[in-house]
Amino acid sequence: MPRSAHDAESPQRAVALADAFGRAGKTLVRALDERLGDHGVSTPRSKVLFEVNRCGPVRLTDLARTVGITQGTASTLIDALVREGLIERCADDSDRRVTLLQTTAAGRRQAETWASAYTAAAHELFGILSAKEQVVLTELLQRLADSISD
């Protein structure tokens, strides 16, 4: 058991940390959405397009798991991106029952534009932290995420 778990003030610190984390998370997501909004896309839609572009032909279930959203949410986002001509559905040559998703040429160009906007926004938002602080924060957040998903 971690040493802090024995500390009488540990539960109060944990609550303060959870509150600060929630507030910071919402603020950062809103700021990213605002910056990406200049490019006509929400953060969830951009993440879906990024991942389809990055992974190449991908199944909806695998995409949803990678992005961290439900299959239903992924399906809704994909439908919109298909209507916009950014993603297309194609058959899997090895299993005709499976539908794969891939970006169109327009989708690849849009994914690159959005990736640049996301990178610039992330750099702007996290630029107040030193390089070392960014590394430490990334490691801590990954550790928290890993402990919750186990």
Backbone bond lengths (Angstrom), bond angles and torsions (degrees), N, CA, C in turn:
res aa  C-N    CA-C-N  psi(-1)  N-CA   C-N-CA  omega(-1)  CA-C   N-CA-C  phi
1 M - - - 1.457 - - 1.523 108.94 -
2 P 1.356 117.79 132.28 1.463 119.59 179.75 1.518 111.93 -58.29
3 R 1.326 115.66 148.85 1.456 121.51 -178.44 1.521 111.23 -56.31
4 S 1.343 118.20 -38.22 1.457 120.96 -177.40 1.521 112.40 -66.15
5 A 1.329 117.68 -21.74 1.459 120.29 179.58 1.521 111.05 -67.44
6 H 1.328 118.14 -22.83 1.460 121.95 179.04 1.526 112.26 -84.73
7 D 1.290 116.72 -15.63 1.457 123.95 -177.83 1.535 109.28 -71.41
8 A 1.321 117.41 132.06 1.471 121.72 -178.86 1.517 112.33 -64.41
9 E 1.349 118.52 -26.73 1.456 121.47 -179.46 1.524 112.82 -89.74
10 S 1.312 117.38 -0.56 1.458 121.80 -176.67 1.534 113.43 -57.25
11 P 1.337 119.86 -44.21 1.474 118.64 179.55 1.534 112.66 -62.75
12 Q 1.316 117.28 -38.24 1.464 120.05 179.52 1.531 110.98 -67.53
13 R 1.337 116.81 -39.32 1.466 120.40 177.24 1.522 110.24 -64.85
14 A 1.325 115.79 -39.37 1.463 119.77 179.71 1.525 110.67 -64.07
15 V 1.325 117.62 -39.89 1.466 121.36 177.84 1.527 110.06 -65.71
16 A 1.327 117.12 -44.44 1.467 120.35 178.73 1.532 110.35 -61.96
17 L 1.322 117.25 -40.26 1.457 121.66 178.30 1.532 110.52 -64.96
18 A 1.325 116.89 -44.44 1.469 120.55 178.70 1.527 111.01 -61.18
19 D 1.316 116.52 -42.08 1.468 120.34 178.21 1.527 111.52 -63.99
20 A 1.322 116.64 -46.40 1.471 120.80 179.99 1.533 110.35 -64.46
21 F 1.316 116.79 -40.76 1.463 121.49 179.17 1.524 110.38 -62.70
22 G 1.327 116.77 -46.51 1.466 120.97 179.23 1.519 111.99 -61.01
23 R 1.316 116.22 -45.24 1.463 121.44 179.73 1.528 110.29 -63.41
24 A 1.331 117.01 -46.79 1.460 120.99 179.96 1.527 110.83 -64.36
25 G 1.316 116.38 -42.31 1.467 120.12 179.53 1.519 112.20 -59.72
26 K 1.324 116.44 -47.41 1.473 120.41 179.50 1.518 111.33 -63.58
27 T 1.324 116.07 -41.49 1.458 120.67 -179.68 1.524 110.81 -64.41
28 L 1.330 116.80 -43.68 1.461 120.66 -179.70 1.527 111.52 -66.54
29 V 1.320 117.58 -42.78 1.468 120.46 178.74 1.527 110.10 -62.45
30 R 1.323 116.75 -43.41 1.468 120.72 178.83 1.536 110.24 -61.95
31 A 1.332 116.86 -43.17 1.466 120.70 179.81 1.533 111.15 -65.01
32 L 1.321 117.08 -40.88 1.469 120.10 176.77 1.521 110.51 -64.47
33 D 1.324 116.94 -43.60 1.468 120.75 178.33 1.525 111.03 -59.17
34 E 1.336 116.45 -42.74 1.471 120.10 179.42 1.515 111.12 -62.23
35 R 1.327 116.87 -44.57 1.455 119.97 -178.81 1.529 111.40 -68.96
36 L 1.318 116.95 -39.46 1.465 119.87 178.21 1.520 110.97 -74.51
37 G 1.322 116.78 -23.98 1.463 120.52 177.38 1.510 112.13 -60.05
38 D 1.319 116.52 -28.38 1.461 120.98 175.72 1.531 111.14 -62.41
39 H 1.336 114.97 -19.43 1.466 120.68 179.61 1.527 111.43 -106.92
40 G 1.323 116.93 11.23 1.453 122.11 173.93 1.516 115.76 74.54
41 V 1.321 117.76 31.80 1.467 118.96 -178.12 1.526 110.26 -148.83
42 S 1.312 114.97 148.38 1.463 120.65 174.32 1.527 108.69 -88.48
43 T 1.316 115.88 162.71 1.464 120.10 179.11 1.527 111.65 -58.21
44 P 1.354 120.53 -46.40 1.471 118.57 179.50 1.534 113.03 -59.97
45 R 1.320 117.87 -43.05 1.464 120.13 -179.97 1.525 110.64 -65.24
46 S 1.324 116.46 -39.92 1.462 118.42 -179.73 1.523 110.83 -65.98
47 K 1.316 116.91 -40.25 1.475 119.76 179.02 1.514 110.91 -61.99
48 V 1.340 116.87 -41.62 1.460 121.06 178.83 1.528 109.81 -61.94
49 L 1.321 116.53 -47.84 1.462 119.52 -179.97 1.527 110.78 -63.89
50 F 1.335 117.84 -42.54 1.465 121.16 177.60 1.523 110.41 -54.69
51 E 1.339 115.62 -49.00 1.467 120.03 -174.80 1.525 112.28 -68.92
52 V 1.318 117.92 -39.90 1.468 119.43 177.03 1.527 108.57 -62.41
53 N 1.311 116.76 -42.67 1.460 120.62 179.61 1.525 110.95 -65.19
54 R 1.316 116.86 -42.46 1.472 121.88 -177.89 1.522 112.24 -69.04
55 C 1.331 116.48 -42.46 1.464 121.16 -173.30 1.526 113.66 -84.25
56 G 1.309 116.74 -15.63 1.461 118.49 -175.03 1.515 109.11 75.21
57 P 1.300 118.52 -158.98 1.465 117.45 179.83 1.529 110.39 -55.24
58 V 1.339 115.96 124.72 1.462 121.30 -174.16 1.527 109.78 -140.84
59 R 1.312 116.22 147.09 1.466 121.84 175.10 1.518 109.79 -77.03
60 L 1.319 116.03 149.92 1.459 121.55 179.31 1.526 111.32 -58.13
61 T 1.320 117.68 -42.53 1.470 120.30 -178.58 1.526 111.29 -63.45
62 D 1.325 116.73 -40.91 1.473 120.03 178.87 1.526 110.86 -67.97
63 L 1.319 116.16 -38.81 1.462 121.08 177.93 1.526 110.92 -61.59
64 A 1.333 116.47 -48.46 1.465 121.00 -179.36 1.530 110.70 -58.36
65 R 1.320 116.56 -43.94 1.468 120.67 179.96 1.531 110.49 -64.08
66 T 1.330 117.57 -43.30 1.466 121.57 -179.17 1.526 111.82 -63.33
67 V 1.340 116.39 -42.18 1.465 120.64 -177.75 1.529 111.07 -78.99
68 G 1.346 116.80 -24.05 1.465 120.67 -179.83 1.513 112.90 85.73
69 I 1.340 116.23 36.60 1.460 121.73 177.90 1.521 108.82 -128.28
70 T 1.329 116.40 166.41 1.457 119.61 179.05 1.522 109.61 -72.29
71 Q 1.308 114.94 160.10 1.459 120.25 178.57 1.533 110.23 -63.24
72 G 1.318 117.40 -36.99 1.464 121.25 178.37 1.517 112.26 -63.89
73 T 1.328 116.31 -43.95 1.464 120.48 177.50 1.522 110.19 -63.96
74 A 1.332 116.63 -43.76 1.467 120.47 178.44 1.525 110.59 -60.00
75 S 1.320 116.55 -42.03 1.462 121.18 -179.76 1.528 111.30 -61.64
76 T 1.328 116.76 -43.77 1.467 121.56 178.79 1.523 110.72 -62.42
77 L 1.329 116.90 -45.23 1.460 121.01 179.69 1.527 110.90 -65.20
78 I 1.319 117.05 -41.39 1.466 121.62 179.04 1.520 110.18 -63.19
79 D 1.330 117.41 -43.79 1.476 120.49 179.20 1.527 110.75 -55.20
80 A 1.334 116.88 -44.19 1.467 120.92 -179.92 1.527 110.38 -65.51
81 L 1.334 117.17 -42.31 1.465 120.58 -179.14 1.530 111.55 -69.37
82 V 1.333 117.46 -30.48 1.469 121.27 174.93 1.526 109.46 -68.26
83 R 1.338 116.93 -45.50 1.473 120.84 178.32 1.528 111.74 -58.42
84 E 1.331 116.37 -34.22 1.465 121.22 -179.89 1.529 112.55 -81.49
85 G 1.325 116.65 -4.22 1.459 120.04 178.75 1.515 114.07 77.93
86 L 1.332 117.69 20.64 1.459 121.27 -178.27 1.529 112.64 -97.16
87 I 1.326 115.99 -25.21 1.459 122.22 178.72 1.522 107.20 -132.07
88 E 1.330 115.34 147.29 1.459 119.92 175.36 1.520 109.64 -130.20
89 R 1.311 114.48 152.69 1.460 121.54 175.98 1.520 107.74 -95.19
90 C 1.329 115.64 141.19 1.464 120.11 177.38 1.524 109.32 -142.39
91 A 1.313 115.33 159.09 1.465 120.84 -179.97 1.526 109.86 -77.73
92 D 1.312 114.99 149.85 1.462 121.81 174.39 1.525 106.56 -88.58
93 D 1.318 117.03 119.28 1.469 120.87 -177.48 1.519 112.57 -60.63
94 S 1.334 117.39 -29.08 1.464 120.47 -177.82 1.529 113.05 -85.70
95 D 1.349 117.81 -16.12 1.467 121.49 -179.93 1.525 108.04 -154.34
96 R 1.306 116.92 101.12 1.464 122.20 -174.29 1.534 113.06 -64.33
97 R 1.324 118.12 -15.01 1.471 120.64 177.92 1.520 111.43 -77.65
98 V 1.333 116.87 -15.33 1.461 122.28 -174.87 1.527 110.31 -96.91
99 T 1.325 114.70 135.08 1.466 121.07 173.81 1.516 108.10 -105.78
100 L 1.316 115.10 132.22 1.456 121.05 178.19 1.520 109.70 -108.53
101 L 1.310 115.23 157.76 1.467 122.05 179.07 1.517 108.48 -115.22
102 Q 1.325 115.49 139.03 1.458 119.88 175.19 1.523 108.70 -147.90
103 T 1.314 115.86 156.59 1.463 119.85 179.32 1.526 109.73 -79.35
104 T 1.307 114.45 149.17 1.460 121.09 171.39 1.527 107.35 -84.93
105 A 1.322 116.94 176.39 1.468 119.61 176.66 1.529 109.82 -59.21
106 A 1.340 116.27 -43.04 1.475 120.08 177.71 1.522 110.53 -64.02
107 G 1.318 117.01 -37.30 1.460 121.56 178.57 1.521 112.13 -65.40
108 R 1.315 116.44 -39.30 1.467 119.78 177.66 1.526 110.62 -64.53
109 R 1.330 116.68 -43.63 1.471 119.64 178.36 1.533 110.53 -63.00
110 Q 1.344 116.47 -43.52 1.465 120.44 -179.56 1.530 110.70 -65.78
111 A 1.327 117.25 -39.89 1.467 121.06 178.73 1.524 110.43 -60.91
112 E 1.326 116.95 -40.50 1.462 120.26 178.37 1.526 111.39 -66.25
113 T 1.337 116.83 -40.40 1.465 120.88 177.78 1.518 110.31 -63.32
114 W 1.335 116.27 -47.32 1.452 120.63 -179.48 1.521 111.52 -66.60
115 A 1.334 117.51 -36.87 1.468 120.45 178.30 1.523 110.14 -62.36
116 S 1.325 116.55 -41.24 1.472 120.21 177.63 1.524 110.81 -63.65
117 A 1.329 116.40 -42.58 1.466 120.61 179.20 1.527 110.71 -64.85
118 Y 1.320 117.22 -41.09 1.464 122.25 179.46 1.529 110.13 -63.79
119 T 1.338 115.66 -44.74 1.465 120.45 179.19 1.522 110.97 -61.26
120 A 1.311 116.57 -45.10 1.473 120.64 179.54 1.527 110.78 -63.62
121 A 1.341 117.02 -42.49 1.461 120.37 -179.99 1.531 110.65 -65.82
122 A 1.322 116.89 -43.38 1.466 120.37 179.60 1.527 110.19 -62.68
123 H 1.319 116.47 -42.64 1.463 120.28 179.16 1.531 110.47 -62.56
124 E 1.320 115.93 -42.76 1.467 120.58 178.92 1.533 111.02 -63.00
125 L 1.322 116.83 -46.15 1.465 121.12 -175.32 1.526 112.94 -71.77
126 F 1.329 116.98 -37.64 1.465 119.80 -176.81 1.524 112.73 -98.07
127 G 1.326 116.31 0.93 1.459 121.02 -179.58 1.516 114.30 -64.85
128 I 1.332 117.08 -15.92 1.469 118.96 177.81 1.523 111.70 -72.81
129 L 1.332 116.39 -15.52 1.465 121.57 178.35 1.520 109.24 -94.53
130 S 1.317 116.56 145.21 1.464 120.33 174.81 1.530 108.34 -68.66
131 A 1.333 115.74 165.87 1.466 120.27 177.98 1.528 110.43 -57.80
132 K 1.323 116.63 -42.20 1.473 120.72 -179.93 1.529 110.44 -64.21
133 E 1.334 116.94 -43.09 1.467 120.43 179.01 1.531 110.93 -63.12
134 Q 1.324 116.97 -38.68 1.459 120.33 178.15 1.529 111.08 -62.82
135 V 1.330 116.42 -42.50 1.466 120.71 178.83 1.526 110.17 -64.11
136 V 1.320 117.10 -46.58 1.467 121.67 -179.07 1.529 110.47 -62.91
137 L 1.330 116.97 -45.15 1.465 120.31 179.75 1.526 110.82 -62.78
138 T 1.321 117.11 -42.33 1.464 120.85 177.90 1.517 110.68 -60.12
139 E 1.321 117.05 -45.29 1.471 121.19 179.45 1.524 111.36 -63.29
140 L 1.329 117.22 -42.86 1.462 120.72 179.96 1.527 111.24 -65.11
141 L 1.339 117.27 -44.10 1.458 119.97 179.93 1.523 111.05 -65.51
142 Q 1.333 116.92 -39.09 1.460 119.81 177.74 1.527 110.73 -64.31
143 R 1.323 116.00 -40.61 1.470 120.28 178.16 1.520 111.28 -61.77
144 L 1.350 115.98 -42.84 1.468 119.40 177.12 1.521 110.77 -62.63
145 A 1.333 116.69 -46.78 1.462 120.66 -178.94 1.530 110.60 -61.10
146 D 1.317 116.68 -43.04 1.467 120.65 -180.00 1.529 111.82 -63.82
147 S 1.334 116.69 -38.26 1.463 119.76 -179.02 1.512 112.36 -69.63
148 I 1.317 116.30 -30.38 1.462 120.76 -179.68 1.521 110.94 -78.47
149 S 1.329 116.89 -36.14 1.461 120.36 -176.88 1.520 113.17 -80.39
150 D 1.320 117.09 -9.17 1.486 119.94 178.88 1.497 112.41 -74.43
